[in-house]
Amino acid sequence: MHLQVTNSPFTNEQAELINKLLPTLTEAQLHWLGGYLAFYRTDQVSNTTALLTTSEVQELPAAAVVTQGPREATILFGSQTGNSQRLAGRLANTLKGEGFEVTLSAMNQYKTNNLKKAGYLFVIVSTHGEGDPPDNALTFYEFLHSKRAPKLDGMKFSVLALGDTSYEFFCKTGQDFDSKLAELGAARIVDRVDCDVDFEDAASGWLAAINDAVTVATVSSSAAATPVSSAAISGDMSAPTSTAGDSAYSRTNPFKAEVLDNLNLNGRGSDRETRHLELSLEGSGMTYAPGDAVGVYAQNDPTLVNEVISAMKWSPEETVITGKNGEASTLYDALLHHYEITVLTKPLLEKAAAYSSSGKLAELVKPEHKEELKAYINGRDLLDLLRDYAPWTLAPRDVGTLLRKLPPRLYSIASSLDAHPEEVHLTIRKVEYEAHGRNRKGVCSGHIAEHLKPGAQLPIFIQHNPNFKLPIHLDMPIIMVGPGTGVAPFRSFLEEREELGAVGKTWLFYGDRHFVTDFLYQTEWQRMLKEGILTKLDVAFSRDTEEKVYVQQRMLENGKEMYEWLQDGAHVYVCGDEKHMAHDVQAALLAIIEQHGGKSPEAAAQYLSELQEQGRYQRDVY
C-alpha cells in the first residue's frame, strides 16, 4: 500500500522516499521507527532533522545524547500464580540492558515513600476472583487509592494487566491502577495492555513497546509524554519465557509427559470422581518445588467437537490456519486441540454477532442488555451459541478470528521431587454437571478421567509459584487448610518435609463430603500421623452429619491452639475454592485472632495483614 499525496501532508518527493523505504524495513525496524517518531522533534540531537542510525547514535559524544529524566526504573508486580512476576523479571532484564538501575518488587514489599521519587514506574498485575487485586497487591492498591497517595507529576508509567475475558471484571485491577496513576499526575509512556489467558503475544508486544519507548527517550533531549500505542506493535519480542530449571520446555514449548498411573481416589458409591495422576518427567530436565503447579494442555471432548461441526454443516477435513506463522490443520483437529469451545465470553459474542443473520445476537450484546448477556453466557458453550442464533455466515476460515486459544489448565503439584524423582503427581477432580438441558464436563478433567490411560502422553509445563512456598527454616510450624483437591499441595509439602527431616510441627485441616468415600489420601495421612510427620489432623465431612460442618468450623473449635501456633511463628497456607471457602477461612482466622489475641477487629485485620507481608499467610486459591 503506497502513501497518496492527495490525502496526506507530504510532497511528491517525500511520499516517493517513504514508499521506497517502508517495504524494505523489517518488523523490528518498523517497531523502532514507530517509537522514534512518537518522540522525534526537529530540534533534537545536534539540531538535525535526519533520523539517526543505530551506529550514529552510538558514536554521538556523551554531551549530545541527553537522557530525559532519571535512569532508574521501578517495576512493581501483583501476582497470584507467578505470571506477573515472571513478566516483571523479563522487563527488568530488558531495562537493565538499556542501562537502567531497576527496582523490582512485589507490591506488598515496596516502600511506598519511595513512590514519589520514581521516574519510570511499570506495573504488571493480574486480576483475581471477581475483580479483586491478588494477595500481594492488596496493600499497595489500597495505599494508591487512599488519601495518603502522593501526587506523581513528572512520573512516566505503563500498566500491563492480566486477566480472563470469561470473568465479568476482566483486567479490572490493572485498569484501576492505570486510571489512578494518571489521576495522580503520572504520564503514560506506553498505553495499558489488557491480556487474556493466552497472554504471551500481547505481553511481548507491551514489553517491546516499553523497550522502544525508553530507547527513544535515551536519544531525546525532550521526550514527549505522548504514549506509544502498543496496540500497533506486534508481539514478536524474542524475550525468554520461564522454564523449569534448565529445561528447554516451557509454556510455549510443553513437554509430552508419559502417564504412569491414573487412579480414582474416591470410593465406590461416591458422587465424585477425583483422579490421582502420575506423570513421568524423565528426559525433560524439569524441576519443581512444593507449591508449584503444572500447566496441562488437554483437548476438547471429541463428541462436542463433532456436534459443533455438524451444527454448521462443515467438513471436518477442511484445512484451517491455527498459528500466527501460518501453521495449519484440519478443522476437526483445530477444534479438538487449538480453540476453546466450552466457554462463552462477552468479546466472543460481540465478534460472533457480525456472523449471525438472526439479528437477535446483535441486540443481546448491546450495553443496555448487560445483565441478559451475563445470564446467557453462564453455563453455555459454543454449541449453544451456534444453535440459538442461527443462521450463520460463519465459515471454517473464520474460526481462528472468532475463538480464543485453548488455554492450559493449572493444577497444584501433589508430590515432592525428592520423594518421587523424575515424576510429578496431580490431584484432579472431574467436573461434570447439567445445565440448560445438556450434560457438561470440564475440558481437562474430563479428558484425563475418560481418555488418559497409562502410556499415553500429556503436554505439560511447570508453573513456578514463588508466592506459595514452605518456610526456609525446617523448625517452623505450618498450618495447612485444604478441603477437597485443595489438599494436593499439602501432600507435596509433607513429603518434602519428610525427605528433608524437618522438625517443625505440622497441622492439616481437611474436608470433603463423606468420610467413607471422599477422604482423599487417607492412608497416607494416617501413616504420616503415626510417624510424626503430621502433628495434627482435623477433618470435616459436610454430608455425614445433620448439620453441615466445614473446615472453618474446625478451625474455630481449635482457635486457642491455632493462635498459640501463630504466636510461635507458624506459617498458614490455604488452598482451594476462592469464591466461598477462602473467604470463610479468612473470616475464621480473623475471628480467632480477635478472640484469642484480645484484639479489636481493626487490630486483628492488621495482624493478618502483617502475616501476609511476612510471607506467613499464603494462599493458592482459584
Disulfide bonds with the S-S distance in Angstrom:
none
